[in-house]
């Protein structure tokens, strides 16, 4: 059994975040064949370390140091998240034979994003560097989605698994009465904010729809802000919801998947030319900027 026991590092194992849910789903699948014990960060000064070391771009490297510590003690090592494919340093610095996954990363960014040029020109370069490293180190890769597939070579595509979330998510649907018009996930984030259709939200409010927001709050007296809530409360709200809005950054986020599970229809902007390979009937393409068409088609349909 010791050969099947892994000591794993995860930056986030919370049920209330996408990264955490992804880690838990990955561990659940692998636990059929392996035993896992978490490597915990010894936090002697919580107030300082939360501000400095818990930042998502720094804490992974603290985790890598812990992985090396256990590696030198002849333990099997797994690194679960944070694992974006652009961060080639993680793949380079992990101990040999580390079990990794799932790999994340988006592929759609608005020009209004301040980091658009970096994402457009530097990220593809970083992807190639990561690809060279993982090929050299012979990693078996698991990708959470297939958004990065267009950036990868044939060799790495052949030995990789894609759409891990879709394949392993529990889609047993729940049927409940719908009393909430729209439940929308909002985050103050460089890319997420640039993709968020504020004008469309205002049109919905002016048309008499009740808007519920989770995550960061939007200052509007006509909006019900729930803030950041736990997974159980979110699931109860989604079960009562008719519609939500998804950004093209990641159509199959955990929030969207939970919405699909709860029979929530997903509205996406028709101007975002994105592929919908799964659950096509649950997505509605809407031109958010065409108010007349919005009034004639969407409101009447709803």
N, C-alpha and C positions, 0 to 999 in steps of 0.2 A: 504493500500500500504506500510505502514511502516514495516509491518511484512515481506514483500517480498524485503525490501531494505537491501542490504549488503554493508558494507564498506570493501574493499579488499586491501590486500597488495600484490604487485608483485615486485620482484627484477628487472624484465625486461619486458617491454611492447613494445619493439621496433619491427618494421616490418623487421628490417635488421639482426635479430639474430634468431636462432632456438628456444631458450627459450622464446623470446618475441613473436614469431609467435604462439607458443604453448599456451601461456597465452591468446592471443587475440582470438584464435580459441575456447578456453574453455569458455571465457567470452561471446563470440558471441552466443554459444549454450545455455548457461544458461540465457542469457538476454531475452529469450522468456518468461521466468517465473519469473525472478527476476530483480530488479533494482540494479545497481552497482555504487558505488562512490569510487574512488581510494583514499587510504591513502597515502599521499605524505610525503616524508622525507624532513624535513626543513633543508636545507643546507646553513648554515651561512658562511662557508669558503670552497668554492668549490675546490680550489687547494689542500687543506689538506684532505678533506673528500673523494675525488676521489681516492687518493692514499691509504688511510687507510680503510675507511668504505665501499667503493664500491667494495671491494674485495669479490668475490662470496661466500667465506666460512665464512665471518663475517657479511655481510649485512643482511642475513636472520634473524639473532638474533636481530638486530636492528629493523627489521620488526615485530618480535614477541613481542617486548616491546610495539610498537605502537598498535598492535592487542589487547594487554591487556588493554591499555589505553582506547580504544574504547569499549572493553568488559565491563569495569567497568562503562562506561556511557550508559550501556544497549543497545548497538548496536549489530546487527548481523554481524559476522565477517567471512571473507573468506581469505584464504592464498593460493595464486595461484602458485607461483614459487619463488625461486629455491627449488625443492623438490625431491632430489634423495633418493631412499629408504634406502640407507646405513646410511643416517644421522638421526639416531633414536632420536637424541636430539630435532630435530624440532617437531616430532610427540609427544614427551614427554612434551615439554614446551608450546605448543600452548594452548590458552584458550579453555575451554569446548565448545562443539558443533560448533567448527570452521569448515566451509566448506572448503575442501582441494582438490587439484588436478590441473593438472594431475601429476602423479608420474612418474619419469624418472629413467633411469639406464641402463647401458650396461652389457653384459654378456660374451664378447669375448675380451681377452687381450693377447698380444704377450709376449713370455718369455723374449724378449729383453727389455721389459718395466722395468724401474728401480723399479716400484711399483708393479711388477707382483705378488710377494709373498704376499704382503699386500692384494691385490685385490683377490687373490686366496683363502687365508686362513682366512682373517679377514672380508672381505665383506660378505661372507655367514653368519658369526656369527652376524654381524651388521644387516643383513636382518632378522634374527630370532628375534633379540631384537626388531626391528621395528614392526615385525609381532605380537609379544606379546603385545606391546603397543597399536597398532591400534585395535587389537581385544578387549582389555580391555576397550578402550575408544569408542568402537563401531563406528569407522569411516566407511563410505561408500567410497570405494577406486576406483579411476579411473586411470588406467595406460596408458601411452602414447603408449606403444607397449606391446608385450607379452614376451619380452626378459627375464624378471625376473620370469616368471611363474614357471620355473623348481625349483626355490628356495622356493616356497610358499606352505603352507599346504592346504589341501582340504577345510577347513573352510573358509579361506580368499579368495581362488579362487572362491568359490561358490557365495560370495557376492560382488565380484569385477567386474569391467568392464575393458576389455583389448582392445588394438589397437584403442584407442580413435582417434589418428591422421588419421589412414586409414579410419575409419568409417565416419569421419566428414570433411575430406579434399575435396575441390572442384576439381574434376578431369575432368572438361570440357576441352577437348584437343584443342590445337591451331595448325593449319596447316600453316606453313610458309616455305620459301625456306631455305635450309641448306647450310651455307657457312663456318662454323667453324667445324673443324674435332673433336677436343676434348676441352671441357671446364671442368676444374677440380678444386675442392675446396680443398685448402691446409691450414692447421693450424699448427703452432708450438705449439704442445701440447704433453705431455708425451706419452699418448696412441695413439693419432692420428698419430704422427710422426713415431712411431714404426710400424704402420700398412701401412704407405704410401709407394707405390712401386716406389722408385726413379729409379731403374734399368729399370723398364718397361717404364717409361717416356723417359729415354734416348734412348731406343730401338725405341720408336715411333718417336722421333726427328730424329734419324739416318735413319729412313725409309721414311722421308720426310713429316711427318704429322705436321700440325700446332697446337701447344699446347697453350691454353689460361688458365691462372691460376687466380683464385680469392682468396682473403684472404691474408695470408702472402706471401711475394714474394720469388721466387726461382731465384737465381742468374744464369741466363743462357741467353745469347744474343738471342738465337733462340726461347725463350719463351716470350709470351706476358703476362705481369703481369698487371692485372687491379686493384689490391689491394682490400681493403674493399669497396664495393659499395652498393648503396641503392637497395631496393627490385625491384623497377621499372626497373633500368638498368640491374640487374641480369636477370629478366624475359625476357628482350629483347635479351640478349645474349643467354640464354637457347633456345629461339625460333629459333635461327640460328644454333644451335649445333646438330651434328650427334651423338656423343658419349661422355660418361663420365666414370669415374672410381669411384667405391664405395668401401670403406673399410668394413670389416665384423663387425666392432664395432657396427654399426647401419645401416642396409641396407635401412631402411625407415626413414632416416633423412629428414628434410624439404627440403634440397637441392635436395635430390634424388626424393622426391615427386614432386617438381616443374619440375624436369627433365622429369619425367614420364608424367606429364601434357603437356609438350612441345614436346612429341614424341622423346625424347632422349633415345638411347639405353644405358643400364648400364652394364659395364664390371666389373666382380668380379673375384678374384683369385680362381681357381678351387681347390687349396690346402686348402683353408679355407672352411671347411665342415660346412656350414651354411644352414639352411632351408630357402627356398624362398616360403612362403605361398601365397603371392599376386603378381600378374602381372608377372608371370613366363616367359611369352613370351618376356618381355622387358629386361630380364637379360641374359647376355651371360657369361658362365663360361669359363675362359681362364687361362691356365697355364702361369703365367707371367714370370717364369724362363726358360721355354722351348722356346728358341729363334727360333729354326727351325720350331716348330709347330706354333709358333706365326706368322712367315713369311708365312707359307703355308696356314694356316687357316684364321687368323684374317685379315691380310692385303688383301688377295684375296677377302675375304667376304666383307670387307669395300669398 
